[in-house]
């Protein structure tokens, strides 16, 4: 068996999921029952293979430690102990130190694959990370055609870099507080991330975009939209209104049913967050680096919840309402200035079936509350009683909330046609002293963080918006 350790872990999970699916199936066929022993046999083989890989890696580490010169004690490196200077070679599908890329022959055949494998290994070992964060990080690396994501992971997840970032935050930006290894890790991260613009790369597992993806965003537009990873100032995509088929007679030349493709572009913009704290708060905080990253993530989510609805597209993402305004996707209410139950049905009917099949509703919370009052007599138009919780579906499709939408506006559409382009790699700069209006110090320090994200509608026909 040639599976790597991570591939073996993934296959074990796949087999478990398949067995769970078969168990939940109501009308099992003879073929379904036949799959169970085959899956169990495969699971045992994969599981044994994984345990052997782990045994090999453990034995290699013990042998390496036993052969080390006396007095050369290993140094604590976050979540595990890794021998200083140990050769960074693969052992049982693993690397002793995945962050040591000195042996990688960049530009040579196989170097890109090795970087990705090292990044996958680093993700398994990176400190301050939950299983969900690791899952999101692995997906970002796997979904990147280039090696930028793998290089970001390797540059900003090592225990050395984690300690360096924490010390910089706690020790007022003083690089002199870092050990030689921590300074080396810091310089590598600056070369990959912040570059000549200055600032420090936020550890990958603490990056606001990774945190929001793993922990969940209260911004429901982000939850429904198509989220992609951008590598530059623009994201370039391909869209189509769909393939049009035809019925052709026997031996007739097939008609030209090829679709017309569009090439939408989503511009990526810079968002900034400034956080400040007193000298005392920084000195007393136990986990100031993680707390700071969480605060930045929360503010980023709040900013995006407004921008993804009403953003102008100039210096900020273009909001979905902004993008649809003035297009043929606008549906006028039946009576001007009035929001009635017929308007909801009108929006639903106006959306083509190909988009409605995957459609979702979006409106202000107050708009949904207005809809509760459409029918006070419990008739056929009733959506919900005031005493009940808000319904999870409207006309059979999910309904979600965007507080930034105007009252009595309601949007229905396939949100995979609203693209959010994230550029991973948040950087943060330290401001040693903040000054008051009289030019005197205030006893506070600050951190200036900047991230990049863009958004836009790539196919307006996939939405219908009730608006005047």
C-alpha positions as CSV (number, residue, x, y, z in Angstrom):
1,X,0.0,0.0,0.0
2,X,1.4,3.4,-1.1
3,X,-0.9,5.8,0.8
4,X,0.7,8.6,2.7
5,X,-0.3,9.0,6.4
6,X,-2.7,11.8,5.6
7,X,-4.2,9.9,2.7
8,X,-4.7,6.9,5.0
9,X,-6.4,9.0,7.6
10,X,-8.7,10.5,4.9
11,X,-9.5,7.0,3.5
12,X,-10.5,5.8,7.0
13,X,-12.9,8.7,7.3
14,X,-14.3,8.0,3.8
15,X,-15.0,4.4,4.7
16,X,-16.7,5.4,7.9
17,X,-18.9,7.9,6.1
18,X,-19.9,5.3,3.5
19,X,-20.8,2.8,6.2
20,X,-22.8,5.4,8.0
21,X,-24.6,6.2,4.7
22,X,-25.5,2.6,4.1
23,X,-26.7,2.2,7.7
24,X,-29.1,5.1,7.3
25,X,-30.5,3.8,4.1
26,X,-34.1,2.6,4.4
27,X,-34.4,0.0,1.6
28,X,-31.0,-1.7,1.5
29,X,-30.3,-3.8,-1.6
30,X,-28.3,-7.0,-1.8
31,X,-25.5,-4.9,-3.3
32,X,-25.6,-2.6,-0.2
33,X,-25.2,-5.6,2.2
34,X,-22.4,-6.9,0.0
35,X,-20.4,-3.7,0.3
36,X,-20.2,-3.8,4.1
37,X,-17.7,-6.7,4.5
38,X,-15.6,-5.3,1.6
39,X,-15.4,-1.9,3.3
40,X,-14.6,-3.4,6.6
41,X,-11.7,-5.4,5.1
42,X,-10.3,-2.3,3.3
43,X,-10.6,-0.3,6.6
44,X,-8.6,-2.9,8.5
45,X,-5.8,-2.8,5.8
46,X,-5.7,1.0,5.7
47,X,-5.8,1.2,9.5
48,X,-2.9,-1.2,9.8
49,X,-0.9,0.7,7.2
50,X,-1.5,4.0,9.1
51,X,-0.3,2.5,12.4
52,X,2.8,1.1,10.7
53,X,3.6,4.6,9.3
54,X,3.2,6.1,12.7
55,X,5.4,3.3,14.2
56,X,8.1,4.0,11.6
57,X,8.1,7.7,12.3
58,X,8.2,7.2,16.1
59,X,11.0,4.7,15.8
60,X,13.0,7.0,13.5
61,X,12.6,9.8,16.0
62,X,13.8,7.7,18.9
63,X,16.8,6.4,17.0
64,X,17.7,9.9,16.0
65,X,17.5,11.1,19.6
66,X,19.6,8.2,20.8
67,X,22.3,8.9,18.2
68,X,22.5,12.6,19.1
69,X,25.7,13.8,20.8
70,X,25.5,14.0,24.5
71,X,24.5,17.4,25.8
72,X,22.6,18.2,22.6
73,X,19.2,18.2,24.2
74,X,16.2,18.8,22.0
75,X,14.4,22.1,22.4
76,X,10.7,22.6,23.0
77,X,8.9,23.6,19.8
78,X,5.3,24.2,20.7
79,X,3.2,21.1,20.3
80,X,6.1,18.7,20.0
81,X,9.9,18.3,20.5
82,X,11.9,18.4,17.3
83,X,15.7,18.0,17.3
84,X,17.6,21.1,16.3
85,X,19.6,20.5,13.2
86,X,18.0,17.1,12.5
87,X,18.0,16.4,8.8
88,X,14.6,17.3,7.2
89,X,14.0,14.0,5.5
90,X,10.7,12.1,5.0
91,X,10.2,9.2,7.4
92,X,7.2,7.0,6.9
93,X,5.5,9.7,4.8
94,X,6.5,12.4,7.3
95,X,9.2,15.1,7.7
96,X,11.1,15.5,10.9
97,X,10.9,19.2,10.4
98,X,8.5,20.2,7.6
99,X,9.3,23.9,8.1
100,X,13.0,23.4,7.2
101,X,12.9,24.0,3.5
102,X,16.7,24.4,3.1
103,X,16.9,21.0,1.3
104,X,14.0,21.8,-1.2
105,X,15.4,22.4,-4.7
106,X,13.1,25.1,-5.8
107,X,12.3,25.1,-9.5
108,X,13.3,21.5,-9.9
109,X,10.8,18.8,-10.9
110,X,9.0,17.6,-7.8
111,X,9.7,20.7,-5.7
112,X,6.1,21.9,-5.9
113,X,4.8,18.5,-4.7
114,X,7.3,18.4,-1.8
115,X,6.2,21.9,-0.7
116,X,2.6,20.8,-0.6
117,X,3.4,17.6,1.3
118,X,5.5,19.7,3.8
119,X,2.6,22.1,4.2
120,X,0.1,19.2,4.9
121,X,2.5,17.8,7.5
122,X,3.0,21.3,9.1
123,X,-0.8,21.7,9.3
124,X,-1.1,18.5,11.3
125,X,1.5,19.8,13.8
126,X,0.9,23.6,13.9
127,X,0.1,24.9,17.4
128,X,-3.0,27.0,18.5
129,X,-5.2,25.2,16.0
130,X,-8.4,23.2,16.3
131,X,-9.3,20.3,14.1
132,X,-11.6,22.5,12.1
133,X,-8.8,25.1,11.5
134,X,-6.6,22.2,10.3
135,X,-9.3,21.0,7.9
136,X,-9.8,24.5,6.5
137,X,-6.0,25.0,6.1
138,X,-5.6,21.7,4.3
139,X,-8.4,22.5,1.9
140,X,-6.8,25.9,1.1
141,X,-3.5,24.2,0.3
142,X,-5.1,21.5,-1.8
143,X,-7.2,24.0,-3.7
144,X,-4.3,26.2,-4.7
145,X,-2.8,25.5,-8.2
146,X,0.3,27.4,-7.3
147,X,2.6,26.9,-4.2
148,X,1.8,30.2,-2.6
149,X,-0.6,28.8,0.0
150,X,1.8,26.0,0.9
151,X,4.6,28.6,1.2
152,X,2.4,30.8,3.5
153,X,1.7,27.8,5.7
154,X,5.3,26.8,6.0
155,X,6.4,30.4,6.6
156,X,3.9,31.2,9.3
157,X,2.9,28.1,11.2
158,X,6.1,26.9,12.7
159,X,6.5,26.8,16.5
160,X,9.4,29.2,16.1
161,X,7.3,31.7,14.2
162,X,4.4,31.3,16.6
163,X,6.7,32.2,19.5
164,X,8.2,35.1,17.5
165,X,4.8,36.6,16.8
166,X,3.6,36.3,20.4
167,X,6.8,37.9,21.7
168,X,6.5,40.8,19.2
169,X,3.0,41.5,20.3
170,X,3.9,41.3,24.0
171,X,7.3,43.0,23.9
172,X,6.2,46.2,22.0
173,X,7.5,45.1,18.6
174,X,11.1,44.5,19.8
175,X,12.8,42.0,17.5
176,X,15.7,42.0,19.9
177,X,13.5,39.9,22.3
178,X,13.6,37.0,19.8
179,X,16.0,34.1,19.7
180,X,18.1,33.5,16.6
181,X,15.8,30.8,15.4
182,X,12.7,33.0,16.0
183,X,14.4,35.9,14.1
184,X,15.1,33.5,11.2
185,X,11.5,32.4,11.1
186,X,10.4,36.0,11.2
187,X,12.5,36.9,8.2
188,X,11.3,34.0,6.2
189,X,7.7,35.0,6.8
190,X,8.3,38.6,5.8
191,X,9.9,37.4,2.6
192,X,6.8,35.3,1.8
193,X,4.0,37.5,3.2
194,X,4.5,41.1,4.0
195,X,7.5,41.6,1.8
196,X,9.0,45.1,1.5
197,X,5.9,46.9,2.7
198,X,6.7,46.0,6.3
199,X,4.6,44.5,9.0
200,X,4.3,40.9,10.3
201,X,2.4,38.1,8.8
202,X,-0.3,36.8,11.1
203,X,0.2,33.1,11.8
204,X,-1.8,31.1,9.2
205,X,-3.9,29.4,11.8
206,X,-4.8,32.8,13.4
207,X,-5.5,34.6,10.1
208,X,-8.9,36.2,10.3
209,X,-10.1,34.6,7.1
210,X,-9.1,31.1,8.3
211,X,-10.7,31.7,11.7
212,X,-14.0,32.9,10.1
213,X,-14.1,29.9,7.7
214,X,-13.4,27.4,10.5
215,X,-15.4,28.9,13.4
216,X,-18.3,30.1,11.2
217,X,-19.2,33.6,10.2
218,X,-22.4,35.4,11.3
219,X,-22.3,37.1,7.9
220,X,-24.9,34.9,6.0
221,X,-24.0,36.3,2.6
222,X,-20.5,34.8,3.0
223,X,-22.1,31.5,4.1
224,X,-24.1,31.2,0.9
225,X,-21.7,32.8,-1.7
226,X,-19.1,31.1,-3.8
227,X,-15.8,31.8,-1.9
228,X,-12.6,31.5,-3.9
229,X,-8.9,32.3,-3.1
230,X,-7.3,35.1,-5.1
231,X,-3.5,35.3,-5.7
232,X,-3.4,38.8,-7.1
233,X,-5.3,42.1,-7.3
234,X,-8.0,40.4,-9.4
235,X,-9.8,37.1,-9.6
236,X,-10.7,36.0,-13.1
237,X,-13.5,33.5,-13.7
238,X,-15.7,32.0,-16.4
239,X,-19.5,32.1,-16.4
240,X,-22.2,30.8,-18.8
241,X,-25.9,31.2,-19.0
242,X,-26.0,27.4,-19.6
243,X,-26.0,25.0,-22.4
244,X,-29.0,25.0,-24.8
245,X,-29.9,21.6,-26.2
246,X,-32.0,20.7,-29.3
247,X,-33.9,17.7,-30.8
248,X,-32.3,16.5,-34.0
249,X,-33.6,14.0,-36.5
250,X,-31.9,10.8,-37.6
251,X,-28.6,11.4,-39.6
252,X,-29.1,15.2,-39.3
253,X,-26.2,17.4,-38.5
254,X,-26.3,18.4,-34.9
255,X,-27.1,22.1,-34.3
256,X,-24.6,24.4,-32.7
257,X,-25.7,24.4,-29.0
258,X,-22.4,25.6,-27.5
259,X,-22.8,28.2,-24.7
260,X,-21.5,31.7,-24.7
261,X,-18.9,32.1,-22.0
262,X,-18.3,35.3,-20.0
263,X,-15.1,36.2,-18.2
264,X,-16.1,38.1,-15.0
265,X,-13.4,39.8,-12.9
266,X,-13.6,40.4,-9.2
267,X,-11.3,43.2,-7.9
268,X,-9.6,42.6,-4.6
269,X,-9.6,45.5,-2.1
270,X,-7.7,46.3,1.1
271,X,-9.5,46.3,4.4
272,X,-7.9,47.7,7.6
273,X,-8.5,47.2,11.3
274,X,-6.8,49.2,14.1
275,X,-6.8,47.8,17.6
276,X,-5.4,49.6,20.6
277,X,-4.7,48.6,24.2
278,X,-3.2,50.2,27.3
279,X,0.4,49.3,28.4
280,X,-1.1,47.5,31.4
281,X,-3.6,45.5,29.4
282,X,-0.8,44.2,27.1
283,X,1.4,43.3,30.1
284,X,-1.4,41.5,32.0
285,X,-3.0,39.6,29.0
286,X,-2.0,35.9,29.0
287,X,-2.9,35.2,25.3
288,X,-2.7,38.6,23.8
289,X,-1.7,37.4,20.3
290,X,-4.6,35.0,20.0
291,X,-7.0,37.6,21.5
292,X,-5.8,40.2,19.0
293,X,-6.3,37.8,16.0
294,X,-9.8,37.0,17.2
295,X,-10.8,40.7,17.6
296,X,-9.5,41.4,14.1
297,X,-11.5,38.5,12.7
298,X,-14.7,39.8,14.4
299,X,-14.3,43.3,13.0
300,X,-13.5,41.9,9.5
301,X,-16.7,39.9,9.7
302,X,-18.7,43.0,10.7
303,X,-17.2,45.1,7.9
304,X,-17.9,42.4,5.3
305,X,-21.5,41.9,6.5
306,X,-22.2,45.5,5.3
307,X,-19.9,45.5,2.3
308,X,-21.3,42.3,0.8
309,X,-24.7,43.9,0.8
310,X,-24.2,47.6,0.0
311,X,-20.5,47.9,-0.9
312,X,-19.8,50.4,-3.6
313,X,-17.1,48.4,-5.4
314,X,-14.8,51.4,-5.1
315,X,-12.0,50.7,-2.5
316,X,-14.3,48.0,-1.1
317,X,-16.1,44.8,-2.3
318,X,-19.2,45.4,-4.5
319,X,-22.3,44.4,-2.5
320,X,-24.9,42.2,-4.0
321,X,-27.6,44.8,-3.8
322,X,-25.3,47.4,-5.4
323,X,-24.5,45.0,-8.3
324,X,-28.1,44.3,-9.0
325,X,-29.4,47.8,-8.9
326,X,-30.3,49.1,-12.3
327,X,-30.3,45.6,-13.9
328,X,-33.2,43.5,-15.3
329,X,-33.1,41.6,-12.0
330,X,-35.2,44.2,-10.2
331,X,-38.8,43.3,-9.5
332,X,-41.1,46.2,-8.7
333,X,-43.8,45.7,-6.0
334,X,-47.3,45.3,-7.1
335,X,-48.3,48.6,-5.5
336,X,-45.7,51.3,-5.2
337,X,-44.6,52.0,-1.7
338,X,-46.4,48.9,-0.4
339,X,-44.9,45.5,0.6
340,X,-47.5,42.8,0.3
341,X,-47.7,39.0,0.2
342,X,-48.2,39.0,-3.5
343,X,-44.7,40.6,-3.9
344,X,-43.1,37.6,-2.3
345,X,-44.8,35.3,-4.8
346,X,-43.9,37.7,-7.6
347,X,-40.2,37.5,-6.8
348,X,-40.3,33.8,-6.7
349,X,-42.1,33.5,-10.0
350,X,-39.7,36.0,-11.7
351,X,-36.6,33.8,-11.1
352,X,-35.9,31.3,-13.9
353,X,-36.3,27.7,-12.8
354,X,-32.6,26.8,-13.4
355,X,-31.6,29.3,-10.6
356,X,-34.6,28.8,-8.3
357,X,-33.7,25.1,-7.9
358,X,-30.7,26.2,-5.8
359,X,-32.2,29.5,-4.6
360,X,-32.1,31.1,-1.2
361,X,-33.9,34.2,0.2
362,X,-32.1,37.1,1.9
363,X,-33.8,40.0,3.7
364,X,-33.6,42.3,6.7
365,X,-34.9,40.8,10.0
366,X,-37.5,43.5,10.1
367,X,-38.7,42.5,6.6
368,X,-39.3,38.9,7.8
369,X,-41.2,40.3,10.8
370,X,-43.4,42.3,8.5
371,X,-44.2,39.1,6.6
372,X,-45.5,37.6,9.9
373,X,-48.2,40.2,9.8
374,X,-49.4,39.6,6.2
375,X,-52.2,37.3,7.4
376,X,-53.7,37.8,10.9
377,X,-56.5,35.2,10.4
378,X,-54.4,32.1,9.8
379,X,-55.3,31.8,6.1
380,X,-53.3,30.4,3.2
381,X,-50.8,33.3,3.1
382,X,-49.6,32.8,6.7
383,X,-45.8,32.4,7.0
384,X,-45.4,32.4,10.8
385,X,-47.0,33.4,14.0
386,X,-45.3,36.1,16.2
387,X,-45.0,33.6,19.1
388,X,-43.1,31.1,16.9
389,X,-39.4,31.2,16.0
390,X,-38.5,32.5,12.6
391,X,-39.1,29.9,9.9
392,X,-36.1,28.4,8.3
393,X,-37.7,28.3,4.8
394,X,-39.8,30.6,2.7
395,X,-41.7,28.9,-0.1
396,X,-39.6,25.8,0.3
397,X,-36.2,27.5,0.1
398,X,-33.8,28.7,2.9
399,X,-34.3,32.2,4.1
400,X,-31.3,34.1,5.7
401,X,-30.7,37.5,7.2
402,X,-28.7,40.5,6.2
403,X,-29.2,43.4,8.5
404,X,-27.7,45.8,6.0
405,X,-30.5,45.4,3.6
406,X,-33.2,48.0,3.4
407,X,-36.7,47.4,4.9
408,X,-39.1,45.7,2.5
409,X,-36.3,44.6,0.2
410,X,-36.2,40.9,-0.4
411,X,-33.7,39.0,-2.6
412,X,-34.1,35.5,-4.1
413,X,-31.4,33.8,-6.1
414,X,-28.6,31.3,-6.5
415,X,-25.8,32.7,-4.4
416,X,-23.1,30.7,-6.1
417,X,-23.2,33.5,-8.6
418,X,-22.0,36.0,-6.0
419,X,-18.3,35.5,-5.7
420,X,-16.2,36.4,-2.7
421,X,-12.4,36.4,-3.5
422,X,-10.2,36.1,-0.4
423,X,-6.5,36.8,-0.5
424,X,-5.0,34.9,2.4
425,X,-2.2,36.5,4.3
426,X,-3.2,39.2,6.8
427,X,-0.4,41.4,8.0
428,X,-0.1,43.5,11.1
429,X,2.1,46.4,12.0
430,X,2.9,47.6,15.5
431,X,2.4,51.2,16.6
432,X,4.5,51.7,19.8
433,X,2.8,54.9,21.1
434,X,-0.5,56.6,20.5
435,X,-0.8,60.3,21.1
436,X,-3.7,62.5,22.2
437,X,-5.0,65.7,20.6
438,X,-2.3,67.7,22.4
439,X,0.5,65.6,21.0
440,X,1.2,63.8,24.3
441,X,1.3,60.0,24.8
442,X,-1.9,58.4,26.0
443,X,-0.4,55.3,27.5
444,X,-1.7,53.1,24.7
445,X,-0.2,51.0,22.0
446,X,-1.8,50.0,18.7
447,X,-1.8,47.3,16.0
448,X,-2.7,48.1,12.4
449,X,-3.9,45.1,10.5
450,X,-4.7,44.9,6.8
451,X,-6.3,42.2,4.8
452,X,-7.6,41.9,1.2
453,X,-10.9,40.7,-0.1
454,X,-13.2,41.4,-3.1
455,X,-16.7,40.4,-4.1
456,X,-19.1,40.9,-7.0
457,X,-22.1,39.3,-8.8
458,X,-20.9,37.3,-11.8
459,X,-24.4,36.6,-13.3
460,X,-27.2,39.0,-12.5
461,X,-29.8,36.8,-14.1
462,X,-29.4,34.3,-11.2
463,X,-31.1,36.8,-8.8
464,X,-34.3,38.7,-8.4
465,X,-34.6,41.7,-6.1
466,X,-37.8,43.3,-4.9
467,X,-37.1,47.0,-4.9
468,X,-38.8,50.2,-5.9
